[in-house]
Amino acid sequence: MNTVVQGPKFIVAKGEGVWLWDDSGDRYLDGTASLWYCNVGHGRREIADAVYRQMTQLEAYTVYGDFANVPALQLSERLAAHAPVADPRIILTCGGGESIETAAKLARRYFAAQGRPERVHLISRTGGYHGLHGIGTGIIGMDRFRDGFGPLVEDASVVPHDSAAALEAEILRVGPEKVAAFFAEPVIGAGGVYPPTPEYFASVAEICRRHGVLFIVDSVICGFARMGNWFGIERFGVCPDMIVFAKGVSSGYLPLGGVVAAGAIAEPFWDRPGNPFHHGTTYAGHPACSAAAMANLDILEREDLFTVALEVETYLDAAMRTLEDHPLVREVRSGTGVMAAVELTEEALVDRGIRTADVFAEARARGVILRAVPRALLVSPPLVITWEQIEHLVATLRAALDAVAAR
Ligand SMILES: Cc1ncc(COP(=O)(O)O)c(C=O)c1O
């Protein structure tokens, strides 16, 4: 914040496909789809038209109690039809963090309704990012987001992201009868793009099932074709108890997120009188946001961006790996979904004091937007990116690395 406050703002004025323009008219390749969300690319008029039509019909109305609206119902049915969850039910929210709160509260409330109110412990993974609301901050796997806020969610712990055995050991340490849920992203995104080993998800799903722990997949980044399917987790052949989604569901044209919950989790609230799940927000089930999501999903399906994404994934992987020979680069992580990380060496980061923000700035000055996290540069372009644009992105990233190395 202190750095930003001293300089001019980077004002984004216009977007079209993978391109952005600033307020001086300079053009940039959006190498991050904004914050991992603009899957269909910028400037899709049909989404704006769908929102306009909905807003002139009914701009907004609550979905509390028995209130409903057509776009929210249509969207819920469409998502349920594709969700790899048993007897799926949908809760709509305004974003990812709000959905994490909803899923965590639902997990605890479900166990309370089963007469097991002591099952409250939440387990997440190192590098896992689950938004910055209250519970999300409490379960995040990156210390820098937790510090300075005083006491956070008690009864939460973090396990190494790549070890199913560590999850089981933690469940046994806490006591399975006290653990409510385990949270995992299909590929860790904001924490630095860490794909799982091929067997990881089958193992953790089995461990959760065996100990009666709810398995909650956070597909906020991985959903809606970024991994070639609807929710990312299909890739690993497992069926979670809940899925949290946001971002690509509407490509960010309007804010929307939600939770898919297995019917068995909804059952105590729907089937028993006097036992509601007391939770909800003002804008849940917003009809204009739902209309934006429906138009966005139309594009994903019509242009088969699910298949396109798998091709982009392969091409992006090959292109990014050409950076492995760069002297500043320790590791390239890519090849599972349309996302990649270029991690800098210890020598660059520590001995030479090079900041990833420097590489980010050099790339942006050359017309490519990347994302800088403490040790790596991240890439997650819109799924409509072409091969030439991928080449341009990677060549610019190399030029930015060269420029920083030459300082
Ligand atoms: C995996 C994951 N979960 C949750 C969130 C939080 O979403 P939001 O920023 O919409 O609250 C994010 C945001 O980047 C995310 O990447």
The ligand as a Gaussian input file, in Angstrom:
#p B3LYP/6-31G(d) Opt

LIG

0 1
 C       -9.394000     -20.731000      -4.164000
 C      -10.053000     -19.466000      -3.709000
 N      -11.027000     -19.534000      -2.798000
 C      -11.666000     -18.434000      -2.374000
 C      -11.347000     -17.189000      -2.864000
 C      -12.049000     -15.976000      -2.356000
 O      -12.890000     -15.441000      -3.318000
 P      -13.361000     -13.913000      -3.223000
 O      -12.141000     -13.082000      -3.429000
 O      -14.405000     -13.816000      -4.298000
 O      -13.943000     -13.730000      -1.856000
 C      -10.341000     -17.076000      -3.832000
 C       -9.968000     -15.745000      -4.378000
 O       -8.982000     -15.599000      -5.060000
 C       -9.672000     -18.240000      -4.257000
 O       -8.682000     -18.168000      -5.135000

